[in-house]
């Protein structure tokens, strides 16, 4: 348990330090082969936040007109969670190879995994505020719109900080996985009639 707490503490501190452009933020991340593998434990550590997010979202959606049809099923939630954690490393590997980068793949994935851990908690908080009645539908919409901007900034910063690219190229590299993910989500929603 102590190892998990230390990993979570180090990963989240590293993400906040990176976003604040603090020197030394990289020291919070182990980008070795062991660190790369261990960073996927963030998926396990973030699972309670994701479950809370899904329950809160279904509660909020149930209260909206026509929202019962928009609720997230267990199989959809499992698919979403698998996509969140497994798609990025594959796309990142291809992006690193296409850009001809000699290194950076391991660091990009490790820091990305901890960024996703943080982002899932932020999103869960927004949906929980709505489910608790603290935020109405308009406030939730605004928070989720701001979240999407925050998500773009976080992914750009992760790519820029780990790949050593110019900010413009880093933004492009960061957007490739996000665009592919959005196309997959859209394709799956269209296929299921959603």
N, C-alpha and C positions, 0 to 999 in steps of 0.2 A: 504494500500500500504506500509505503514511504517513497518508493521509486516512482510510482504514478504521480504522487503529489509533487515530487521534485521535477518530473518531466513537464507537468502542467504548468507549474510555477515558472520554469525556465522558458517554455514555449510562449506563454502569454506575455511574460516580461519582454522577451525578444521581439515579439510582434509590436508591442506598444513602443518600445525603444526604436524599432525600425521606422514606424510611422511618424515618430517625433524627430527623425533624422539624427538620433543620438549616435555618437561614436561608440564603437564597441558592441553594437547590437548583435553582431555575428557570433560573439562568444556564447550566446544563449542557445545556439543550435549545434548539434553534433551531426556533421555532414559526412561522417565515415559510413562505411557499408552497414555497420551495426546501428548507427544513428538513423540512417535511411530507413532500415527495416523497422526500428523502434518508433519512428515518427508516425507510422500507420496505426500505432496504439491510440493516437489522437481520435481515430474513428470510434474506438470503444469508449474513450473518455467523453466524447461528445454525444454519445447515444442518448443519455437521459435528456439533454437539451433538445435533441431532435424529436424524441417522443413527446416532450412537453410542447414543442412547436406544432407537431401534428395534431395533438389533442386540442390545443388552443385554437388552431386554424379551423378544425372541424366544428368546434363550438361556435366560433364567430360565423362561419359560413352557414351553419344551421339556422342562425337568426336572421339571415338576409333573405329577401324575396328570391325564390328559386335557388337558394343556397344549398338545399338538401341534395340537389343533383351535382353540385360542385365538390361535395365532400371527398376527402382523400381516403381511399381504401387501404387496408393493410398491405396488400400486394403492391399497390402503387407506392406506398411509403417505403417498402423494402427496396423496390426498384430505384426510387429516387436516391436513397441512401447509398446504395451500391454505385450508382452513377456518380454521385458526388465524390466518392473516394477513389474509384477505380479508373475513371475516364481520363482524368488529368495526367497521371504519370505516362500513359500511352501517348497522348498528344504532346506532352512536354518532351518526350524522347524524340519524337519526329521533328518538332520545332528546333531542338538543339542540333540535330543532325543536319537539317536543311540549312540552318544558319552557319553551319560549319564550326560550331563552338567546340573547343577541345575539352572544356569542363563546364561546370555549372549545373548539369542535370540533377545531381544528387542534392545540391544546396537548394535548387529551385523547388524540388519536390518536398524536401524536409520543411522549408519555411512555408511553402504553400499549405502543407497539411496543418501546421499550427495556425495559419491565417484562417483556414476553413473552420478550425475549432473555435476560434474567437468569433468569426462571422456567424456561425450557427447559434452561438449564445446571444449575440445581439439580436438576431432575427427572432429567436424564441422569446426574448424579452418583449419585443414589440407586439407579437401575437398574444402573449400572456396579458399584457396591459389591456388589449382589446377584449380578451375573453373575460377579464375581471371587471369590465365595465369602466375602467379608468380612462380608456381612449375610445372615442366613438369611431364609426367607419371612416369619416373624413380624416381624423387624426391618424388612424392606422394607414390610410392611403398615403398620406404625407410622409409618415415614418418609413413606409416601404419604398417610396420614391427616393427618399434620402439614403436609404439603405443601398439601393442600386448604385447610386453615385459613390457611396462609401466603398462598396464592393469593387467598383472599377478602380478606384484610387488604391485600394489595398492590393489588388492583383497587379497593377502597374508597379507599385512600389516593391512588391516581392520580386517581380521580374527584373526590375532595374537594379535592385540590391544584390541579387544572386547571380545574374548573368553578366554583369559588368558591361552592359550595353548603354549606348546613348539613350537619353530619356525617350526620344521618339521611337526608336527601334524597340526599346523595352515595352513601350505602350502597345506597339503592334504585336509583339510576341505574347504579351499578356492577353490581348484581345482574341487571339486565335482560339485558345481553349474555350473562352467564354462564348464565342460565336458558334463553335461546333456544338457545345453543350446546349445552347439555345435552339439550334436547328434540330438536335435530337429530341429535345423536350417538345418542340412544336410538331415534329413528325410523329412522335408517340401520341400526342394529344389529338392530332388529325386522324390518325389511324384508329383511335378508340372512339372517335366521334365527339371528343371533348372539345 
